[in-house]
Each structure stands twice: as C-alpha cells, then as structure tokens.
Amino acid sequence: MDSQEQPPLFDLFMAMRSQAGIPLTLDQYHLLLRALKGGFGISSRSELKQVCRMLWVKSHSSPEVERFEQCFDRYFEQLDRRPILEENTDSDHGAIAQSPSPPSSPQPTPPPTAPVTIPHQIPTAVRTPLLTDSPPSTSRFSLTAKDFPVTQRQILQNWRSLRRPIREGPLTEIDLEATVEQISRDGIFLEPILIPSRVNRAELLLLVDDSNSMVPFGPLSEQLINAVSAGGFGKTEVYYFRNCPRDYLYRYRNSPEAIAISQLLPKLHHNRTIVITISDGGAARGGINKERIKLTHRFVETIKLQTRYLAWLNPMPKERWLGTTAEFIQDWVNMFEINSIGLKASIQGIKKG
C-alpha cells in the first residue's frame, strides 16, 4: 500500500497484533485516532507511547506490557533509520533528466535541508493528512460504530426494556375486555369503555465524564447518548462533568453553562429516575486519587437517596480497574464494563433495583 494511503500508525497497530501478540481490535485503533485528533500523543514520542499503552494494554502488570514496550521502541527505531525524502528526491532527479533546462537559464542550487531532527520531535505518522475529519471513502480501513464493543442496536434493545409504561391521562383507548363483559351483562351495546393510553414514566439522567482521559472514548459515549435518547423514556436529560461530579454539572461539552447539583436533586423522582454515569473513574490514567474518591463517594451517596437506581458504565476493561480510583468507586456503586455483557448486567441490575 502506498504510504500516502495508509492510515496513521496503522502499521504500528498491525505490528502490535502480529509481532507483539496483543489481541487488539479495530475499535482500539479507532480510539487512538480520536485521541490524536483531540491533541493527545502528538507533542512527543513518550506522550504517544503513554496514550497507546493506555488504550491498547489491558493491565499495567500483564506480560503484554513488556511486549508492547519492545514493539513500540522497535517500530520507531526502524522508522528513524528510513531515508528522509528519498523517494521524492529520486523523482525530482528523474524529472530533471527528462526535461533539461535551457542553457541560458541554469537552475539555482536549492538550499541545504536539515531533516534529521524531524523524526525526534514528533512521530511523523501522526502528521499524515489522513487525520482529517472526513477520511477518503475508498479507504479499506474505514471504521464505523459497528467496530465498538457494543452496537447501537444492542444498546437500544436493552434500554427499551427499562421503560415503565402506565395508563395516565385522558380516556383514549377502548378496553375490549371490559366492553365485552358489559355487553354480556347488559345484553346491549351502548358505548365502549375507554381507558387512558399507556405513558412511559421512566426518567433517565445521563452523567457523562468530559475530562481529558475520556477523549479517546468520545465516540462510544456519543453512541450511548444517542441510543438512550431514542429509547422512548418519559424524560431523558444529559449532563457533563469533569473527572468527578462536584457542585455543578454542565449542559453541554466544553460549555460554561452549568446547573448546581442542589438545584437538580429536587427534580429527580425516587421511584422513576434512573441515573447512568459514563466515566473511566480514574482507570485510564491509573493510580489512586484520594480527593477524587472522597468527592465521588459524597456525590454517589447523595444521588442514591433521590433516585431509583444508579449504574456506572466504565469504558476501560475491568482488568484495568485494579489498583486505581475506579477500584474504590466500584465498592459503593454498581460499575459495569461497556460491552455487551456489561450492558446486559447493568440492565438486569436496574430492573431488580
């Protein structure tokens, strides 16, 4: 494949699969692309390695870590040894040989270049023009929502099972059973018996982590938001927070418009409101943040008193929760990995709650 047609760092992704033996999926490559577009991993090679390790290695203590390190370093060692602009230089010489310049107009000598420092500043693959918002449709490496660990159809099917329709409002539907019984009893049909139509009264509050560590999982979060919003709930609200809910929640991503949690709580219904939090809970960065644990615990205990059920959906693999803030959070909240199994488990928990 021509280097200009190859997606950025796709050969590194393939090397991790074939040489390092790391079982990566296309959605993990897609997450890397989103991280690069978000400005992560492009300032230095060490930052790129950190982003790739976070997205591609399940556990910090697994044997995969050493294989990842070796494969990553070997890939860029080989990249550094490649001749710079060799192909372009040859083609330029060929063009000159085919079309000699007139004797009266000699070609000026081009100024010397110093390309040796470029590979050591940032990975050259990151600066490929294929990091555009609209990649060519002819690329055979095009990624869609089908590559995510859970499909939108699976999300819709599961969330729709949570709807709690009750009969409420004006009398608009015919109660066939009661009408037939009345005819049998009275021996005459005068008018049908009407009942209210079914109305879904289940309310959903979706809280989405919009911090830097969640940037790679942005497409997955959007897929969940879109599917849940179309789930037919009586009421659906989406708010954002950064790292952990504090005193305010934000109505939109990267927006200063906020609502105080103290103003939101009275609007929640103890028997109808389901709260879904989407966050890595500190598992992406790793380590334990005591302040984050304390603030999250305070919020969880407060929201539990006002709602029917609280579930936490974590985009990081469960193996990566160990030894992080997320491990503490899961002690007092029902936390599930975002995949088909975790989604079904969260729905079952909500139904029982």
BATOR-611104 format. One record per residue (C-alpha): residue number from 1; x, y, z. Coordinates in nm, 4 decimals, padded with zeros to 6 digits, always signed. Layout:
ATOM  nr        x        y        z
ATOM NUM        X        Y        Z
...
***
This chain:
ATOM  nr        x        y        z
ATOM   1 +00.0000 +00.0000 +00.0000
ATOM   2 +00.1214 +00.3483 -00.0834
ATOM   3 +00.2342 +00.5350 +00.2291
ATOM   4 +00.0052 +00.8253 +00.1402
ATOM   5 -00.2993 +00.5953 +00.1510
ATOM   6 -00.2161 +00.4186 +00.4760
ATOM   7 -00.3955 +00.5413 +00.7886
ATOM   8 -00.1731 +00.6983 +01.0568
ATOM   9 +00.0153 +00.4495 +01.2754
ATOM  10 -00.1802 +00.1603 +01.1267
ATOM  11 +00.1445 -00.0311 +01.0669
ATOM  12 +00.2264 +00.0147 +01.4380
ATOM  13 -00.1197 -00.1170 +01.5237
ATOM  14 -00.0652 -00.4208 +01.2992
ATOM  15 +00.2814 -00.4797 +01.4471
ATOM  16 +00.1293 -00.4894 +01.7954
ATOM  17 -00.1115 -00.7584 +01.6750
ATOM  18 +00.1250 -00.9742 +01.4686
ATOM  19 +00.4643 -00.9243 +01.6360
ATOM  20 +00.3765 -00.8442 +01.9983
ATOM  21 +00.0782 -01.0792 +02.0035
ATOM  22 -00.1533 -00.8220 +02.1640
ATOM  23 -00.5168 -00.9040 +02.0693
ATOM  24 -00.6177 -00.5569 +01.9544
ATOM  25 -00.9464 -00.4822 +01.7816
ATOM  26 -01.0293 -00.2157 +01.5244
ATOM  27 -01.2219 -00.0139 +01.7809
ATOM  28 -00.8979 +00.0246 +01.9793
ATOM  29 -00.7270 +00.1635 +01.6689
ATOM  30 -01.0226 +00.3972 +01.6180
ATOM  31 -00.9859 +00.5207 +01.9758
ATOM  32 -00.6215 +00.6077 +01.9046
ATOM  33 -00.7254 +00.8137 +01.6011
ATOM  34 -00.9762 +01.0033 +01.8133
ATOM  35 -00.7103 +01.0700 +02.0760
ATOM  36 -00.4721 +01.2069 +01.8119
ATOM  37 -00.7453 +01.4308 +01.6710
ATOM  38 -00.8096 +01.5538 +02.0235
ATOM  39 -00.4459 +01.6646 +02.0510
ATOM  40 -00.3199 +01.3790 +02.2669
ATOM  41 +00.0020 +01.1954 +02.1864
ATOM  42 +00.1328 +01.4414 +01.9281
ATOM  43 +00.3675 +01.6592 +02.1348
ATOM  44 +00.6340 +01.3919 +02.1895
ATOM  45 +00.7076 +01.0271 +02.1306
ATOM  46 +00.6876 +00.9490 +02.5018
ATOM  47 +00.3385 +01.1014 +02.5177
ATOM  48 +00.2328 +00.8941 +02.2162
ATOM  49 +00.3624 +00.5807 +02.3881
ATOM  50 +00.1641 +00.6654 +02.7009
ATOM  51 -00.1581 +00.7115 +02.5011
ATOM  52 -00.1067 +00.3862 +02.3071
ATOM  53 -00.0282 +00.1960 +02.6275
ATOM  54 -00.3410 +00.3304 +02.7963
ATOM  55 -00.5648 +00.2276 +02.5055
ATOM  56 -00.4011 -00.0985 +02.3989
ATOM  57 -00.2693 -00.2728 +02.7104
ATOM  58 -00.5332 -00.4160 +02.9434
ATOM  59 -00.3269 -00.4373 +03.2617
ATOM  60 -00.0221 -00.2440 +03.3764
ATOM  61 +00.1226 -00.5635 +03.5271
ATOM  62 +00.0429 -00.8080 +03.2461
ATOM  63 +00.3097 -00.9722 +03.0246
ATOM  64 +00.1728 -00.7602 +02.7413
ATOM  65 +00.3427 -00.4516 +02.8843
ATOM  66 +00.6954 -00.5712 +02.8050
ATOM  67 +00.5950 -00.6878 +02.4577
ATOM  68 +00.4260 -00.3526 +02.3958
ATOM  69 +00.7371 -00.1595 +02.5019
ATOM  70 +00.9663 -00.3679 +02.2804
ATOM  71 +00.7375 -00.3458 +01.9787
ATOM  72 +00.6841 +00.0299 +02.0155
ATOM  73 +01.0564 +00.1053 +02.0503
ATOM  74 +01.1491 -00.1274 +01.7631
ATOM  75 +00.8906 +00.0339 +01.5366
ATOM  76 +01.0307 +00.3853 +01.5838
ATOM  77 +01.3930 +00.2678 +01.5671
ATOM  78 +01.3166 +00.1312 +01.2224
ATOM  79 +01.1293 +00.4499 +01.1337
ATOM  80 +01.4280 +00.6642 +01.2340
ATOM  81 +01.6582 +00.4641 +01.0061
ATOM  82 +01.4462 +00.5224 +00.6977
ATOM  83 +01.5940 +00.7711 +00.4464
ATOM  84 +01.4180 +01.1054 +00.4600
ATOM  85 +01.2507 +01.2184 +00.1360
ATOM  86 +01.4462 +00.9588 -00.0638
ATOM  87 +01.1553 +00.8792 -00.2942
ATOM  88 +01.0798 +01.2444 -00.3648
ATOM  89 +01.4472 +01.3171 -00.4356
ATOM  90 +01.4699 +01.0363 -00.6901
ATOM  91 +01.1562 +01.1505 -00.8681
ATOM  92 +01.2920 +01.5046 -00.8838
ATOM  93 +01.6144 +01.3809 -01.0454
ATOM  94 +01.4102 +01.1818 -01.2971
ATOM  95 +01.2062 +01.4851 -01.3878
ATOM  96 +01.5211 +01.6903 -01.4414
ATOM  97 +01.6727 +01.4209 -01.6610
ATOM  98 +01.3656 +01.4045 -01.8827
ATOM  99 +01.3214 +01.7801 -01.9144
ATOM 100 +01.6629 +01.9510 -01.9187
ATOM 101 +01.6591 +02.3225 -01.8539
ATOM 102 +01.7659 +02.5694 -02.1241
ATOM 103 +02.1372 +02.6642 -02.1159
ATOM 104 +02.0529 +03.0304 -02.0773
ATOM 105 +01.8564 +02.9702 -01.7529
ATOM 106 +02.0573 +02.7468 -01.5176
ATOM 107 +01.8687 +02.6040 -01.2246
ATOM 108 +01.9610 +02.7638 -00.8894
ATOM 109 +02.1118 +02.5361 -00.6300
ATOM 110 +01.8470 +02.4517 -00.3672
ATOM 111 +01.9325 +02.5464 -00.0090
ATOM 112 +02.0500 +02.2593 +00.2125
ATOM 113 +01.7920 +02.0996 +00.4367
ATOM 114 +01.8287 +01.9554 +00.7842
ATOM 115 +01.5649 +01.6848 +00.8169
ATOM 116 +01.7446 +01.4780 +01.0774
ATOM 117 +01.5706 +01.6491 +01.3682
ATOM 118 +01.2142 +01.5959 +01.2434
ATOM 119 +01.1642 +01.2308 +01.3479
ATOM 120 +01.2827 +01.3042 +01.7015
ATOM 121 +01.0354 +01.5869 +01.7632
ATOM 122 +00.7079 +01.4122 +01.6892
ATOM 123 +00.6116 +01.0833 +01.5229
ATOM 124 +00.5920 +01.1550 +01.1509
ATOM 125 +00.2944 +00.9206 +01.1132
ATOM 126 +00.0840 +01.1476 +01.3307
ATOM 127 +00.1144 +01.4372 +01.0892
ATOM 128 -00.0258 +01.2494 +00.7931
ATOM 129 -00.3024 +01.4336 +00.6051
ATOM 130 -00.5291 +01.1344 +00.6768
ATOM 131 -00.6028 +01.2826 +01.0168
ATOM 132 -00.8783 +01.4851 +00.8539
ATOM 133 -01.2350 +01.4930 +00.9744
ATOM 134 -01.3534 +01.3195 +00.6555
ATOM 135 -01.1191 +01.0351 +00.5532
ATOM 136 -01.1454 +00.9105 +00.1938
ATOM 137 -01.4413 +00.6781 +00.1497
ATOM 138 -01.2258 +00.4442 -00.0597
ATOM 139 -01.0061 +00.3516 +00.2358
ATOM 140 -01.0393 -00.0145 +00.3169
ATOM 141 -00.9600 +00.0673 +00.6788
ATOM 142 -01.2707 +00.2816 +00.7291
ATOM 143 -01.4122 +00.2349 +01.0804
ATOM 144 -01.7737 +00.2683 +01.1868
ATOM 145 -01.9791 +00.2304 +01.5024
ATOM 146 -02.0004 -00.1419 +01.4229
ATOM 147 -01.6413 -00.1717 +01.5462
ATOM 148 -01.7351 -00.0655 +01.9007
ATOM 149 -01.7554 -00.3266 +02.1798
ATOM 150 -02.1333 -00.2802 +02.1856
ATOM 151 -02.3579 -00.1888 +01.8928
ATOM 152 -02.6251 +00.0783 +01.8904
ATOM 153 -02.8877 -00.1881 +01.8261
ATOM 154 -02.7802 -00.3782 +02.1386
ATOM 155 -02.7997 -00.0578 +02.3408
ATOM 156 -03.1482 +00.0226 +02.2119
ATOM 157 -03.2809 -00.3281 +02.2723
ATOM 158 -03.1553 -00.3303 +02.6289
ATOM 159 -03.2608 +00.0214 +02.7252
ATOM 160 -03.6106 -00.0133 +02.5833
ATOM 161 -03.6722 -00.2977 +02.8253
ATOM 162 -03.6463 -00.0434 +03.1090
ATOM 163 -03.9488 +00.1550 +03.0026
ATOM 164 -04.2253 +00.1543 +03.2645
ATOM 165 -04.5473 +00.2456 +03.0838
ATOM 166 -04.8501 +00.3259 +03.2993
ATOM 167 -05.2001 +00.4321 +03.1995
ATOM 168 -05.2364 +00.8020 +03.2561
ATOM 169 -05.4187 +01.0995 +03.1079
ATOM 170 -05.7394 +01.1292 +02.9007
ATOM 171 -05.9543 +00.8287 +02.8087
ATOM 172 -05.8458 +00.7464 +02.4541
ATOM 173 -05.8219 +00.3652 +02.4252
ATOM 174 -06.1004 +00.1065 +02.4204
ATOM 175 -06.0895 -00.1520 +02.6968
ATOM 176 -06.2039 -00.4509 +02.4895
ATOM 177 -06.2271 -00.6943 +02.7790
ATOM 178 -06.4376 -00.4612 +02.9930
ATOM 179 -06.6561 -00.3647 +02.6960
ATOM 180 -06.7313 -00.7295 +02.6068
ATOM 181 -06.8085 -00.8051 +02.9710
ATOM 182 -07.0514 -00.5116 +02.9838
ATOM 183 -07.2323 -00.6321 +02.6694
ATOM 184 -07.2631 -00.9835 +02.8125
ATOM 185 -07.4002 -00.8453 +03.1391
ATOM 186 -07.6438 -00.5869 +02.9986
ATOM 187 -07.7365 -00.7655 +02.6762
ATOM 188 -07.6984 -00.4456 +02.4775
ATOM 189 -07.4103 -00.2374 +02.3412
ATOM 190 -07.4411 +00.1330 +02.4136
ATOM 191 -07.0853 +00.2654 +02.4105
ATOM 192 -06.7333 +00.1266 +02.4603
ATOM 193 -06.5478 +00.1540 +02.7875
ATOM 194 -06.2474 +00.3819 +02.7479
ATOM 195 -05.9234 +00.3847 +02.9425
ATOM 196 -05.6134 +00.6128 +02.9394
ATOM 197 -05.3313 +00.5286 +02.6992
ATOM 198 -05.0005 +00.3953 +02.8268
ATOM 199 -04.7378 +00.6570 +02.9021
ATOM 200 -04.3759 +00.5779 +02.9765
ATOM 201 -04.2947 +00.7389 +03.3091
ATOM 202 -03.9375 +00.6121 +03.3493
ATOM 203 -03.6903 +00.9005 +03.3722
ATOM 204 -03.3236 +00.8782 +03.2773
ATOM 205 -03.0430 +01.1034 +03.3963
ATOM 206 -02.7214 +01.0501 +03.1994
ATOM 207 -02.3994 +01.1895 +03.3526
ATOM 208 -02.1008 +01.1858 +03.1163
ATOM 209 -01.7363 +01.2415 +03.2104
ATOM 210 -01.5893 +01.5023 +02.9733
ATOM 211 -01.2345 +01.5063 +03.1134
ATOM 212 -00.9193 +01.4610 +02.9027
ATOM 213 -00.8854 +01.0926 +02.9878
ATOM 214 -01.2266 +01.0293 +02.8277
ATOM 215 -01.1385 +01.1887 +02.4918
ATOM 216 -01.0480 +00.8537 +02.3288
ATOM 217 -01.3881 +00.7180 +02.4310
ATOM 218 -01.5830 +01.0137 +02.2929
ATOM 219 -01.7387 +00.8190 +02.0004
ATOM 220 -01.8515 +00.5420 +02.2335
ATOM 221 -02.0062 +00.7919 +02.4764
ATOM 222 -02.1888 +00.9638 +02.1900
ATOM 223 -02.3225 +00.6308 +02.0703
ATOM 224 -02.4619 +00.5589 +02.4168
ATOM 225 -02.6135 +00.9064 +02.4448
ATOM 226 -02.7817 +00.8856 +02.1028
ATOM 227 -02.9194 +00.5377 +02.1662
ATOM 228 -03.0535 +00.6216 +02.5111
ATOM 229 -03.2100 +00.9469 +02.3888
ATOM 230 -03.4020 +00.7441 +02.1293
ATOM 231 -03.5072 +00.4829 +02.3837
ATOM 232 -03.8538 +00.6256 +02.4407
ATOM 233 -03.8168 +00.7219 +02.8058
ATOM 234 -04.0647 +00.9580 +02.9611
ATOM 235 -03.7836 +01.2020 +03.0305
ATOM 236 -03.4136 +01.1967 +02.9392
ATOM 237 -03.1553 +01.4527 +03.0493
ATOM 238 -02.7819 +01.4584 +02.9757
ATOM 239 -02.5244 +01.6475 +03.1802
ATOM 240 -02.1454 +01.6529 +03.1757
ATOM 241 -01.8794 +01.6719 +03.4445
ATOM 242 -01.5007 +01.6607 +03.4576
ATOM 243 -01.3300 +01.3748 +03.6438
ATOM 244 -01.5970 +01.3585 +03.9149
ATOM 245 -01.9262 +01.5390 +03.9863
ATOM 246 -01.8666 +01.8237 +04.2297
ATOM 247 -02.1104 +02.1069 +04.2933
ATOM 248 -02.2111 +02.1695 +03.9310
ATOM 249 -02.2991 +01.9751 +03.6164
ATOM 250 -02.2636 +02.1141 +03.2635
ATOM 251 -02.5362 +02.1091 +02.9997
ATOM 252 -02.3001 +02.0753 +02.7035
ATOM 253 -01.9444 +01.9629 +02.6341
ATOM 254 -01.6826 +02.2334 +02.6878
ATOM 255 -01.9504 +02.4789 +02.7942
ATOM 256 -01.9557 +02.7116 +03.0960
ATOM 257 -02.3354 +02.6806 +03.1213
ATOM 258 -02.3938 +02.4799 +03.4367
ATOM 259 -02.6589 +02.3780 +03.6846
ATOM 260 -02.5993 +02.3333 +04.0554
ATOM 261 -02.6480 +01.9769 +04.1737
ATOM 262 -02.8518 +02.1158 +04.4618
ATOM 263 -03.0989 +02.2548 +04.2046
ATOM 264 -03.1148 +01.9274 +04.0121
ATOM 265 -03.1824 +01.6939 +04.3055
ATOM 266 -03.5398 +01.8142 +04.3811
ATOM 267 -03.6372 +01.7402 +04.0185
ATOM 268 -03.5460 +01.3706 +04.0492
ATOM 269 -03.8048 +01.1062 +04.1345
ATOM 270 -03.7267 +00.8395 +04.3914
ATOM 271 -03.9268 +00.5690 +04.2104
ATOM 272 -03.8770 +00.6668 +03.8465
ATOM 273 -03.5340 +00.8264 +03.7945
ATOM 274 -03.2502 +00.6030 +03.6764
ATOM 275 -02.9002 +00.7541 +03.6842
ATOM 276 -02.6313 +00.6307 +03.4441
ATOM 277 -02.2756 +00.7593 +03.4847
ATOM 278 -02.0266 +00.7135 +03.1986
ATOM 279 -01.6682 +00.7540 +03.3201
ATOM 280 -01.3381 +00.5671 +03.3452
ATOM 281 -01.3337 +00.6516 +03.7164
ATOM 282 -00.9595 +00.7189 +03.7054
ATOM 283 -00.8736 +00.3820 +03.5470
ATOM 284 -00.7402 +00.5395 +03.2267
ATOM 285 -00.4649 +00.7370 +03.3979
ATOM 286 -00.4065 +00.4779 +03.6683
ATOM 287 -00.3117 +00.5416 +04.0282
ATOM 288 -00.5278 +00.6334 +04.3252
ATOM 289 -00.6625 +00.9849 +04.3792
ATOM 290 -00.7960 +01.0149 +04.7346
ATOM 291 -00.9623 +01.3503 +04.6692
ATOM 292 -01.1488 +01.2068 +04.3715
ATOM 293 -01.2579 +00.9076 +04.5788
ATOM 294 -01.3937 +01.1332 +04.8528
ATOM 295 -01.5822 +01.3643 +04.6156
ATOM 296 -01.7258 +01.0775 +04.4129
ATOM 297 -01.8391 +00.8952 +04.7264
ATOM 298 -02.0153 +01.2068 +04.8537
ATOM 299 -02.1964 +01.2502 +04.5231
ATOM 300 -02.2968 +00.8829 +04.4956
ATOM 301 -02.4434 +00.8729 +04.8448
ATOM 302 -02.6380 +01.1933 +04.7785
ATOM 303 -02.7803 +01.0848 +04.4424
ATOM 304 -02.8792 +00.7391 +04.5704
ATOM 305 -03.1191 +00.8926 +04.8214
ATOM 306 -03.3062 +01.0792 +04.5470
ATOM 307 -03.3286 +00.8175 +04.2704
ATOM 308 -03.4422 +00.4653 +04.1919
ATOM 309 -03.1068 +00.3244 +04.0761
ATOM 310 -02.7513 +00.4337 +03.9957
ATOM 311 -02.5301 +00.2445 +03.7498
ATOM 312 -02.1762 +00.3271 +03.6384
ATOM 313 -02.0585 +00.2359 +03.2855
ATOM 314 -01.6798 +00.2219 +03.2510
ATOM 315 -01.5172 +00.2183 +02.9025
ATOM 316 -01.1932 +00.0747 +03.0430
ATOM 317 -01.1527 -00.3062 +03.0636
ATOM 318 -01.2285 -00.4430 +03.4091
ATOM 319 -00.8698 -00.5665 +03.4422
ATOM 320 -00.7549 -00.2040 +03.4375
ATOM 321 -00.9664 -00.1007 +03.7377
ATOM 322 -00.7379 -00.2835 +03.9803
ATOM 323 -00.5089 -00.0508 +04.1730
ATOM 324 -00.6866 +00.2646 +04.0539
ATOM 325 -00.9502 +00.5038 +04.1833
ATOM 326 -01.2114 +00.3025 +03.9918
ATOM 327 -01.1476 +00.0008 +04.2164
ATOM 328 -01.2608 +00.2033 +04.5184
ATOM 329 -01.5607 +00.3534 +04.3391
ATOM 330 -01.6969 +00.0102 +04.2448
ATOM 331 -01.7192 -00.0766 +04.6163
ATOM 332 -02.0186 +00.1537 +04.6614
ATOM 333 -02.1689 +00.1792 +04.3128
ATOM 334 -02.2701 -00.0827 +04.0560
ATOM 335 -01.9939 -00.0482 +03.7948
ATOM 336 -02.0048 -00.2288 +03.4601
ATOM 337 -01.7665 -00.2513 +03.1673
ATOM 338 -01.9072 -00.1080 +02.8442
ATOM 339 -01.9527 -00.4175 +02.6316
ATOM 340 -02.2465 -00.6434 +02.5504
ATOM 341 -02.2063 -00.8467 +02.8714
ATOM 342 -02.1648 -00.5421 +03.0945
ATOM 343 -02.4596 -00.3658 +02.9345
ATOM 344 -02.6919 -00.6620 +02.9934
ATOM 345 -02.5722 -00.6903 +03.3532
ATOM 346 -02.6427 -00.3213 +03.4148
ATOM 347 -02.9958 -00.3555 +03.2753
ATOM 348 -03.0646 -00.6579 +03.4954
ATOM 349 -02.9396 -00.4653 +03.7975
ATOM 350 -03.1657 -00.1717 +03.7171
ATOM 351 -03.4695 -00.3985 +03.6804
ATOM 352 -03.4027 -00.5518 +04.0209
ATOM 353 -03.3297 -00.2172 +04.1824
***
